[in-house]
């Protein structure tokens, strides 16, 4: 994953992967998910933010999934 930050005052941070998720190997996907879940663990820095982002992503995924 590569992180880009705007170079202007008040710029947001944008993260993107160096290749699309659908082109990652199963091991790369598992590793990526494991790192994200680790960051959401209680006690990790900013874990509440990461956990909330995961909740939002899960809800969006459910809404976009075919019934």
N, C-alpha and C positions, 0 to 999 in steps of 0.2 A: 504494500500500500504506500502511496506517496501522499504527503500532506502539502497542500499549497496554502499560502497565506497571502492575502492582498498586501501591497506595500503602501497603502494609504491609511490615514488615520481612521480608526473605527472599522477597519476591514474585518469581515467575517473569515472564519477558517473553513476551507472546503477540503474534504478528503475524497480521494478517488483511488481505485485500485489500478495497478499497472497492466492488468488485463481483465476483461469482463468475467464476472463470477461464473457464467455458463461455460467459460473456457478454462476455468481452474480445475485442477485434478481433485478427486475426492479428498486426498490428503491435505491439499492446500485449503480447501473449504473447511475441513475439520479443524485445522490449525487456526485459521482465521476466526472461526466461531469460538473456539476454546479461548483465544486471547480476548475476545469481546466479553465472553461470559466471566472470565477472570477479572476483568476491569469492573464488572458490575457487582462483584462480591463485597459484602459488608467489610468495611475497613480499608478498602482500596481508595486511592485518591479519586475524588469526584464520582464515587460509585453510585450515589443517588441519581446523578445526572445520567450516567450510562444506563442504569436500570430503568429510569423513566423513558429514555430513548428506545430501549428494547420493548417496553410496554406499548409505546406508540407504534413502533414498527410492526409488532405482532398484530395489533388491531387493524392497521392498514392492510397487512397481508391477508387477514381473515376477510376483510371487506372486498378485496380484489380477487379472492379465490373463487373459482366457479363453484356453484352450490352442489 
